[in-house]
Amino acid sequence: MSESTSTADAAAVPKASWAELFRGENAAYTVMVMLGVVMYSLQILVMVTVMPTVVSEIGGGAYYVWAVMLYQVGAIVGAASVGPVWARAGGRGAFVTAGLVFALGTLGCAVSPGMLELILSRGVQGYGGGLIIGGTMGLVSRVFRANQRTRILAMYQGAWTVMAWVGPFFGGAFAEVGWWRGAFWTALPFILCFCAMAWWKIPKRLTQAAGAGFPLLRIGMLTLGVLAVADAGRFDAVWGRALLVGAAIALIGLTFRVDAGAAQRLFPSKPLSIRRAVGLGYWMLIIVGGAQAAITILLPLTLQIVHGVTPLLVGTTNLINSTAWTIGTFIVAGWVGSRERLAMRGGPVFLLLAVAGFLAAMWIGSLVLLLVSCFCFGFGIGVHHVHLGAHIMGSAEQGEETVTASSMPMVRSLGQAIGTAAAGMVANIAGLGTIIDAATVSQAVTSVFVVTLVPIAISVFLIARLTNLVVPRTV
């Protein structure tokens, strides 16, 4: 679908009602999307909570972060594999396959006798989770009408927020009784229900044009690139991190380049072109995802070291951010025309104001301003992201609908991985290292905030260009 067609459709059709998501076949598809989000996100949040208990039972403390990291790496690669898997198995077979892979990884985590088995199982689980979460985006683009997508994407974000509140308590309950494996065993029935529902409800007609073979080379390059970014954090020296991040960007860039001439694509046509709506949308996902990761990874440290907040409450910023994101999403999900343009353009402006607020909070030492800015940041993401996702899907070329939608989570995750690594480098250059005191943390975090202003400012101009392409000026 071209940008002009998307714009015309947006002008002609009002947003659907919430009730439409639960009528007829849409009800099952909505449940599938929500269940996929719940399964995927819960296994991210639970692991963070149970890891101290895991290490105390099976050891492997030196590989503490790998259980989380390999899940994320697997998820990025899994989301990139959605197009080829759909091409061979169809939508129904792809969802069942994704669920079974996710179940296999979850079972492996539940029975792991040691840390090596656990982190390998997490990689398998992450790959299945990436196939699921990328597949749900493909499902949204294929079975929901254009005027329904902002509604279902709002529901999608709402499910994430619920899990952000519930997940730590769910994992904490199993850690409290000393049975961390229960967090995985109890997930298996829901995963099998997901597989059964996929087989029962996903139509056979959902498929993708088949190519000449599974893209192992591109998947391999992408995997190495993502691993390089993820592993950059273990280097204390700035040059070591810079080298790995540079190698990662080169590998990921080469993956995009090779993919452009392939018969079976991982990405849509010209995915990073700033002259096309999809390319502009992908750049927004990368920039905002990277900025969010850079900021949120350091906010808990700021709360605990600079403001003396207890460890029990250091996750407050993530909850505030996620809740504000959901509030913003639900407020604007039904907006069209000029109001939709306002929401999309206003989002990055909120982000810019939020980062300025973070800087002011660091300079004057205000915890209240820090938390208000955190809310503003999440709200800014929410008000533009729901329309951004819908327009990326709606601007896909004919025949590329599934691969365009399914690669969106992967593209955003790449941005987050790069943002996290970049934040670590900037913080280290600013003095964060073996000495962790209020003055050092304040200086390091302030430096990260200053650097983050640059990509956020760029996003203001990118979203303006995007809205000119896809949002009508009159209703």
C-alpha positions as CSV (number, residue, x, y, z in Angstrom):
1,M,0.0,0.0,0.0
2,S,1.4,3.4,-1.0
3,E,1.6,6.5,1.3
4,S,-1.1,8.2,-0.8
5,T,-3.5,5.3,-0.5
6,S,-2.9,5.1,3.3
7,T,-3.6,8.9,3.6
8,A,-6.8,8.6,1.6
9,D,-8.0,5.7,3.6
10,A,-7.3,7.6,6.8
11,A,-9.2,10.5,5.7
12,A,-12.2,8.5,4.6
13,V,-12.6,6.0,7.5
14,P,-13.1,7.0,11.2
15,K,-11.4,4.9,13.9
16,A,-13.2,1.7,14.9
17,S,-14.8,1.3,18.3
18,W,-13.3,-0.8,21.0
19,A,-16.2,-3.2,20.8
20,E,-15.2,-4.1,17.2
21,L,-12.1,-5.9,18.6
22,F,-14.3,-8.4,20.3
23,R,-16.9,-9.1,17.6
24,G,-16.8,-12.2,15.4
25,E,-13.4,-13.5,14.3
26,N,-11.7,-10.4,15.7
27,A,-12.4,-11.6,19.3
28,A,-10.1,-14.7,18.8
29,Y,-7.4,-12.6,17.1
30,T,-7.5,-10.0,19.9
31,V,-7.1,-12.8,22.5
32,M,-4.2,-14.2,20.5
33,V,-2.4,-10.9,20.4
34,M,-2.9,-10.3,24.1
35,L,-1.9,-13.8,25.1
36,G,1.3,-13.5,22.9
37,V,2.2,-10.2,24.6
38,V,1.6,-11.7,28.1
39,M,3.7,-14.8,27.5
40,Y,6.6,-12.9,26.0
41,S,6.7,-10.0,28.4
42,L,6.1,-12.1,31.5
43,Q,9.2,-14.2,30.8
44,I,11.3,-11.0,30.6
45,L,10.1,-9.6,33.9
46,V,10.0,-12.8,35.9
47,M,13.6,-13.7,35.1
48,V,14.9,-10.4,36.6
49,T,13.1,-11.2,39.8
50,V,14.1,-14.9,40.2
51,M,17.7,-14.6,39.1
52,P,19.2,-14.1,42.6
53,T,17.4,-17.3,43.7
54,V,18.5,-19.1,40.6
55,V,22.2,-18.3,41.2
56,S,22.0,-19.3,44.9
57,E,20.7,-22.8,43.8
58,I,22.6,-23.7,40.6
59,G,25.5,-21.2,40.7
60,G,26.9,-19.4,37.6
61,G,26.9,-15.9,39.1
62,A,29.6,-14.9,36.5
63,Y,26.9,-15.3,33.8
64,Y,24.2,-13.5,35.7
65,V,23.1,-11.2,32.9
66,W,23.4,-13.8,30.2
67,A,20.0,-15.4,31.1
68,V,18.3,-12.1,30.3
69,M,20.6,-11.1,27.4
70,L,20.3,-14.3,25.4
71,Y,16.5,-14.1,25.7
72,Q,16.6,-10.6,24.2
73,V,19.0,-11.6,21.5
74,G,16.9,-14.7,20.6
75,A,13.8,-12.5,20.5
76,I,15.4,-10.1,18.0
77,V,16.5,-12.9,15.7
78,G,13.1,-14.6,16.1
79,A,11.2,-11.5,15.1
80,A,13.5,-11.2,12.1
81,S,12.7,-14.8,11.1
82,V,8.9,-14.3,11.0
83,G,8.8,-13.6,7.2
84,P,10.7,-16.7,6.2
85,V,8.8,-18.9,8.7
86,W,5.4,-17.6,7.5
87,A,6.5,-18.3,3.9
88,R,7.0,-22.0,4.7
89,A,4.5,-22.7,7.3
90,G,1.8,-20.1,6.8
91,G,0.3,-18.0,9.6
92,R,-1.3,-20.9,11.4
93,G,1.8,-23.2,11.2
94,A,4.1,-20.3,12.1
95,F,2.2,-19.5,15.3
96,V,2.1,-23.2,16.3
97,T,5.8,-23.5,15.6
98,A,6.6,-20.4,17.6
99,G,4.5,-21.6,20.5
100,L,6.2,-25.0,20.5
101,V,9.7,-23.5,20.3
102,F,8.7,-21.2,23.2
103,A,7.4,-24.1,25.2
104,L,10.6,-26.1,24.5
105,G,12.7,-23.2,25.8
106,T,10.4,-22.8,28.8
107,L,10.6,-26.5,29.7
108,G,14.4,-26.3,29.3
109,C,14.5,-23.5,31.8
110,A,12.3,-25.4,34.3
111,V,14.5,-28.5,34.3
112,S,18.0,-26.9,33.9
113,P,20.5,-28.5,36.2
114,G,23.0,-25.7,35.7
115,M,23.6,-22.1,34.4
116,L,24.8,-23.2,31.0
117,E,21.6,-25.2,30.3
118,L,19.5,-22.3,31.6
119,I,21.0,-19.6,29.4
120,L,20.9,-21.9,26.3
121,S,17.2,-22.6,27.1
122,R,16.6,-18.9,27.5
123,G,18.1,-18.4,24.0
124,V,15.6,-20.9,22.6
125,Q,12.8,-19.4,24.6
126,G,13.7,-15.9,23.3
127,Y,13.7,-17.1,19.7
128,G,10.3,-18.6,20.1
129,G,9.1,-15.4,21.9
130,G,10.5,-13.3,19.0
131,L,8.5,-15.4,16.5
132,I,5.4,-14.9,18.7
133,I,5.7,-11.2,19.2
134,G,6.7,-10.5,15.6
135,G,3.9,-12.8,14.5
136,T,1.4,-10.9,16.5
137,M,2.4,-7.7,14.7
138,G,2.0,-9.6,11.4
139,L,-1.4,-10.7,12.5
140,V,-2.5,-7.2,13.3
141,S,-1.5,-6.0,9.9
142,R,-3.2,-8.9,8.1
143,V,-6.5,-9.4,9.9
144,F,-7.4,-6.0,11.4
145,R,-8.6,-3.2,9.2
146,A,-6.5,0.0,9.1
147,N,-9.0,1.9,11.3
148,Q,-8.9,-0.9,13.9
149,R,-5.1,-1.0,14.3
150,T,-4.6,1.9,16.7
151,R,-7.2,0.2,19.0
152,I,-5.5,-3.2,19.0
153,L,-2.1,-1.6,19.4
154,A,-3.4,0.3,22.4
155,M,-4.6,-3.0,23.8
156,Y,-1.2,-4.5,23.1
157,Q,0.5,-1.7,25.1
158,G,-2.0,-2.1,27.9
159,A,-1.1,-5.7,28.2
160,W,2.6,-4.8,28.5
161,T,1.8,-2.3,31.3
162,V,-0.3,-4.9,33.2
163,M,2.6,-7.3,33.0
164,A,5.0,-4.6,34.2
165,W,3.0,-4.4,37.4
166,V,2.2,-8.1,37.8
167,G,5.4,-9.7,36.5
168,P,7.8,-8.8,39.4
169,F,5.3,-10.0,42.0
170,F,4.6,-13.2,40.0
171,G,8.3,-14.0,39.9
172,G,8.9,-12.8,43.5
173,A,6.2,-15.1,44.8
174,F,8.1,-18.2,43.4
175,A,11.4,-16.8,44.6
176,E,10.0,-16.2,48.1
177,V,9.1,-19.9,48.4
178,G,12.4,-21.0,46.9
179,W,10.8,-22.7,43.8
180,W,12.0,-20.5,41.0
181,R,11.3,-23.3,38.5
182,G,7.6,-22.8,39.2
183,A,7.7,-19.5,37.2
184,F,8.4,-21.6,34.1
185,W,6.3,-24.7,34.9
186,T,3.1,-22.6,35.4
187,A,3.7,-20.9,32.0
188,L,3.5,-24.1,30.0
189,P,-0.3,-24.6,30.1
190,F,-0.8,-21.1,28.8
191,I,1.7,-21.6,26.0
192,L,0.0,-24.9,24.9
193,C,-3.4,-23.0,25.0
194,F,-1.8,-20.5,22.7
195,C,-0.7,-23.2,20.3
196,A,-4.2,-24.8,20.3
197,M,-5.9,-21.5,19.7
198,A,-3.5,-20.7,16.8
199,W,-4.3,-24.1,15.2
200,W,-8.0,-23.6,15.8
201,K,-8.5,-19.9,14.9
202,I,-5.7,-18.7,12.6
203,P,-6.9,-19.1,8.9
204,K,-4.8,-21.0,6.4
205,R,-5.0,-18.1,4.0
206,L,-2.5,-16.1,6.0
207,T,0.8,-16.7,4.3
208,Q,3.8,-15.0,2.8
209,A,5.4,-15.5,-0.7
210,A,8.0,-18.2,-0.5
211,G,11.6,-17.5,-1.4
212,A,14.5,-19.7,-2.5
213,G,15.7,-21.0,0.9
214,F,15.9,-20.0,4.6
215,P,18.2,-17.0,5.0
216,L,20.8,-18.5,7.3
217,L,23.6,-16.2,6.3
218,R,21.5,-13.0,7.1
219,I,20.2,-14.5,10.3
220,G,23.7,-15.4,11.3
221,M,25.1,-11.9,10.6
222,L,22.2,-10.3,12.4
223,T,22.7,-12.7,15.4
224,L,26.4,-11.9,15.6
225,G,25.7,-8.1,15.3
226,V,23.1,-8.2,18.1
227,L,25.4,-10.4,20.3
228,A,28.2,-7.9,19.8
229,V,26.0,-5.0,20.9
230,A,24.8,-7.0,23.9
231,D,28.3,-8.1,24.9
232,A,29.7,-4.6,24.7
233,G,28.6,-3.9,28.3
234,R,31.1,-6.3,29.8
235,F,34.1,-4.1,28.6
236,D,35.2,-1.5,31.1
237,A,37.4,0.2,28.5
238,V,35.6,2.6,26.3
239,W,37.7,1.5,23.2
240,G,36.5,-2.1,23.8
241,R,32.9,-1.1,23.8
242,A,33.3,1.2,20.8
243,L,35.0,-1.6,18.8
244,L,32.2,-4.0,19.5
245,V,29.4,-1.5,18.8
246,G,31.2,-0.5,15.6
247,A,31.5,-4.1,14.5
248,A,27.8,-4.7,15.5
249,I,26.6,-1.7,13.4
250,A,28.7,-3.0,10.4
251,L,27.2,-6.5,10.7
252,I,23.7,-5.2,11.0
253,G,24.2,-2.8,8.2
254,L,25.6,-5.6,6.0
255,T,22.5,-7.7,6.9
256,F,20.3,-4.9,5.6
257,R,22.4,-4.6,2.4
258,V,22.4,-8.3,1.6
259,D,18.7,-8.6,2.4
260,A,17.9,-5.8,-0.2
261,G,18.8,-8.2,-3.0
262,A,17.4,-11.4,-1.6
263,A,14.4,-13.3,-2.9
264,Q,13.2,-14.1,0.7
265,R,13.3,-10.8,2.6
266,L,13.7,-10.2,6.3
267,F,12.9,-6.6,6.0
268,P,10.6,-4.5,3.6
269,S,11.9,-2.6,0.6
270,K,14.3,0.3,1.5
271,P,13.6,-0.1,5.2
272,L,15.8,2.8,6.3
273,S,15.0,5.3,3.5
274,I,14.0,8.7,4.9
275,R,12.0,9.3,1.7
276,R,9.5,6.6,2.5
277,A,7.0,6.3,5.3
278,V,8.2,2.9,6.4
279,G,11.8,4.0,6.5
280,L,11.0,7.1,8.5
281,G,8.9,5.0,10.8
282,Y,11.8,2.5,11.3
283,W,14.2,5.4,12.1
284,M,11.7,6.6,14.7
285,L,11.6,3.1,16.3
286,I,15.4,3.0,16.4
287,I,15.9,6.5,17.8
288,V,13.1,6.5,20.4
289,G,13.9,2.9,21.4
290,G,17.5,3.8,21.9
291,A,16.8,6.9,23.8
292,Q,14.4,5.1,26.1
293,A,16.9,2.3,26.8
294,A,19.7,4.8,27.5
295,I,17.5,6.7,30.0
296,T,15.6,4.0,31.8
297,I,18.7,1.8,32.4
298,L,20.3,4.6,34.5
299,L,17.2,6.0,36.3
300,P,17.1,3.2,39.0
301,L,20.8,3.9,39.7
302,T,20.0,7.6,40.1
303,L,17.1,6.9,42.5
304,Q,19.2,4.6,44.7
305,I,22.5,6.4,44.8
306,V,21.6,10.1,44.3
307,H,18.3,10.2,46.0
308,G,18.6,7.3,48.5
309,V,15.5,5.5,47.4
310,T,15.3,1.9,48.8
311,P,16.0,-1.0,46.4
312,L,12.4,-2.1,46.7
313,L,11.2,1.1,45.1
314,V,13.9,1.7,42.4
315,G,11.7,0.2,39.8
316,T,9.2,3.0,40.3
317,T,10.5,4.9,37.2
318,N,9.8,1.9,34.9
319,L,6.3,1.6,36.2
320,I,5.6,5.3,35.9
321,N,7.0,5.2,32.3
322,S,5.0,2.2,31.3
323,T,1.8,3.5,32.9
324,A,2.2,6.9,31.3
325,W,2.8,5.2,27.9
326,T,-0.5,3.3,28.2
327,I,-2.4,6.4,29.3
328,G,-1.1,8.4,26.3
329,T,-1.9,5.5,24.0
330,F,-5.5,5.1,25.1
331,I,-6.2,8.8,25.0
332,V,-5.2,9.2,21.4
333,A,-6.0,5.8,19.9
334,G,-9.2,7.1,18.4
335,W,-7.9,10.4,17.0
336,V,-7.9,11.0,13.3
337,G,-6.9,13.8,10.9
338,S,-5.6,17.0,12.5
339,R,-5.7,15.5,16.0
340,E,-3.8,12.5,14.9
341,R,-1.2,14.8,13.3
342,L,-1.0,16.6,16.6
343,A,-0.5,13.4,18.6
344,M,2.3,12.1,16.3
345,R,4.1,15.4,16.2
346,G,3.5,16.2,19.8
347,G,5.0,12.9,21.1
348,P,8.6,13.7,20.3
349,V,8.1,17.2,21.7
350,F,7.0,15.7,25.0
351,L,10.2,13.5,24.8
352,L,12.4,16.6,24.3
353,L,10.7,18.3,27.2
354,A,11.1,15.2,29.4
355,V,14.8,15.0,28.7
356,A,15.2,18.7,29.5
357,G,13.3,18.0,32.7
358,F,15.6,15.1,33.6
359,L,18.6,17.5,33.2
360,A,17.0,20.2,35.3
361,A,16.2,17.5,38.0
362,M,19.8,16.4,38.0
363,W,21.1,20.0,38.3
364,I,18.7,21.0,41.2
365,G,18.5,17.6,42.8
366,S,14.7,17.3,42.6
367,L,13.3,13.8,42.9
368,V,9.8,15.1,42.2
369,L,10.8,16.7,38.9
370,L,12.7,13.5,37.9
371,L,9.5,11.4,38.4
372,V,7.3,14.0,36.6
373,S,9.8,14.0,33.7
374,C,9.6,10.2,33.7
375,F,5.8,10.4,33.3
376,C,6.2,13.0,30.5
377,F,8.7,10.7,28.7
378,G,6.3,7.7,28.8
379,F,3.4,9.8,27.8
380,G,5.3,11.2,24.8
381,I,6.0,7.7,23.6
382,G,2.4,6.6,24.0
383,V,0.8,9.5,22.1
384,H,2.8,9.0,19.0
385,H,3.8,5.4,19.0
386,V,0.4,3.9,18.6
387,H,-0.2,5.9,15.4
388,L,3.3,5.4,14.2
389,G,2.9,1.6,14.3
390,A,-0.4,1.7,12.5
391,H,1.0,3.9,9.7
392,I,4.1,1.8,9.3
393,M,1.8,-1.2,8.7
394,G,-0.5,0.8,6.5
395,S,2.3,2.1,4.3
396,A,3.8,-1.3,3.5
397,E,4.2,-2.3,-0.1
398,Q,1.8,-4.9,-1.5
399,G,3.1,-8.3,-0.6
400,E,5.3,-6.9,2.2
401,E,2.6,-6.4,4.9
402,T,3.6,-9.3,7.1
403,V,7.4,-8.7,7.0
404,T,6.9,-5.0,7.5
405,A,4.8,-5.4,10.6
406,S,6.7,-8.4,12.1
407,S,10.1,-6.7,11.9
408,M,8.9,-3.7,13.8
409,P,9.6,-5.2,17.3
410,M,13.0,-6.3,16.1
411,V,13.9,-2.9,14.7
412,R,12.9,-1.2,18.0
413,S,14.9,-3.8,20.0
414,L,18.0,-3.1,17.8
415,G,17.6,0.6,18.8
416,Q,17.3,-0.4,22.4
417,A,20.4,-2.5,22.3
418,I,22.5,0.2,20.6
419,G,21.1,2.8,23.1
420,T,22.0,0.7,26.1
421,A,25.6,0.2,24.8
422,A,26.0,3.9,23.9
423,A,24.7,4.9,27.4
424,G,27.3,2.7,29.0
425,M,30.1,4.2,26.9
426,V,29.0,7.8,27.7
427,A,28.6,7.0,31.4
428,N,32.1,5.4,31.5
429,I,33.7,8.4,29.8
430,A,31.9,10.7,32.3
431,G,33.6,8.8,35.2
432,L,31.2,5.9,36.1
433,G,33.2,2.9,37.0
434,T,34.5,1.2,40.1
435,I,33.6,4.3,42.2
436,I,29.8,4.6,42.6
437,D,28.9,7.6,44.6
438,A,26.3,10.4,44.3
439,A,28.6,12.9,42.6
440,T,29.9,10.4,40.1
441,V,26.5,9.0,39.2
442,S,25.0,12.4,38.9
443,Q,27.8,13.5,36.5
444,A,27.5,10.3,34.4
445,V,23.7,10.3,34.2
446,T,23.7,14.0,33.3
447,S,26.1,13.3,30.4
448,V,23.9,10.6,29.1
449,F,20.9,12.9,29.2
450,V,22.8,15.7,27.3
451,V,23.8,13.2,24.6
452,T,20.2,11.9,24.3
453,L,18.9,15.3,23.5
454,V,20.5,15.0,20.0
455,P,18.6,11.9,18.7
456,I,15.4,13.1,20.3
457,A,15.7,16.5,18.5
458,I,16.3,14.6,15.2
459,S,13.1,12.6,15.9
460,V,11.0,15.8,16.0
461,F,12.0,16.5,12.4
462,L,11.6,12.9,11.3
463,I,8.0,12.7,12.6
464,A,7.1,16.0,11.0
465,R,8.2,14.6,7.6
466,L,6.4,11.3,8.3
467,T,3.1,13.0,9.1
468,N,3.3,15.0,5.9
469,L,3.4,11.7,4.0
470,V,0.7,9.7,5.9
471,V,-1.7,12.0,7.8
472,P,-4.2,14.1,5.9
473,R,-4.3,17.8,6.8
474,T,-8.1,17.8,6.9
475,V,-10.6,15.4,8.3
